[in-house]
Amino acid sequence: MTSSPDSQPDVAALARRMVRLMRRFRQDHPLSAKHWPAGIYMLPIRLDGRPAAKTLVWYETEGCQWSIKSGCTMCNFGQAATRPSDDDVVRSFKEQIDRLDPGTRYLHLGPGGSFLDWHELNPDARRTIYGELHRLRFLEGVGIECRAELVTPEYIAEALAWLPSTVREFTTGIGLESADDLVRLVAVNKKVPRKRLERAFEIIRGSSDPTRRIVFDLYVLLKPPFLSEREAIDDAVRSIDWAFDRGADTVSVFLSSIKENTLCDFLHRQDGFVRPLRYATAYYHSAFEVLRMLAPSRAARTLFMGITSGIPAHGRPRSCPLCDHILSGALVAHNFSRDPALLDVAAAVRCDCRDKWLAELAEEHPPLSTRLPRDLDLVEKALTCAARPSSPD
């Protein structure tokens, strides 16, 4: 279990230490070496009480600005090797819109960073992108994602003013990752204070439009690094409850994967580390455990992402050949239907990895607040060894 606020260590000091660690990590694992191509992906969702497919449009921008300064521990949405011009960004978006079915009804705009960051997308380019949406004459819902500190009443008002009149639902997605400061600020290195998150919530909740529903979606990460499987489940449940207590309409739980050039990848490859410091993704079984622990009304407003992805990853949620298609399919079915009977389907699956999952849940570890300072020592030493040139034979 993560520690209670009363027993927390100096979170601010640990957070500063993690920022420095990630800056050092980025020097040896530059994200500019990666290039995420623009593309279109389909997401299973439920809207207006019926199953639906949301189209995610991924277009080229400079990338996440936080990744340039330090970056989250599980993410590699980094800057492009060369910064695209505003014209390049708009051209990339238009090329993806050209590929869409003219009857597209639900669209999510995913630049790999923050839609409201002027470094990634200046105001003129953003308005041009809003204008391009008018080509989709049947568009009903549009979603964006951004960092909490960038949400302002002016940005929300701009979106509502520029969106096509056919759009009846506007969604703003924000990465909470965890409601626990120790997890969010240190384990994830998100560097978003709780007060700033709550201010963004107030702005979104205070926005109104007589013709549109304004939806507030929070993202929660299932299995940040440094957490055990049991801690990850409990942290996700607490974070989901925290989000709904503060007015979230929906929560999207992201099943963490292992992506190249991330600290999660580095921790996964350290043979000398032991669990939970040696990173492994969450089991599919843990996703269903999260749903079981939520109130039914909240489970019905929680969906799971990361089951499939257009972003290359070599570590998916853990499963085995016997259960993988059943459990991943049941999570997709949950996103479509929110049928609680799917929990019984998952619970009825008996396989070797379920036994391993139960054994891992039963493992006992010192509190995260006790482990983290020591774990950061070990990671810093491992980074030093990895950066040291090997001696000639």
Secondary structure, 3 states (H helix, E strand, C coil): CCCCHHHCCCHHHHHHHHHHHHHHHHHHCCHHHCCCCCEEEEEEEEECCEEEEEEEEECCCCCCHHHHHCCCCCCCCCCCCCCCCHHHHHHHHHHHHHHCCCCCCEEEEECCCCCCCCCCCCHHHHHHHHHHHHHCCCCCEEEEEECHHHCCHHHHHHHHHHCCCCCCEEEEEEEEECCCHHHHHHHCCCCCCHHHHHHHHHHHHHCCCCCCEEEEEEEEEECCCCCCHHHHHHHHHHHHHHHHHCCCCEEEEEECCECCCCHHHHHHCCCCCCCCCCCCCCEHHHHHHHHHHCCHHHHCCEEEECCCCCCCCCECCECCCCCHHHHHHHHHHHHHHCCCHHHHHHHCCCCHHHHHHHHHHCCCCCCHHHHHHHHHHHHHHHHHHHHCCCCCC
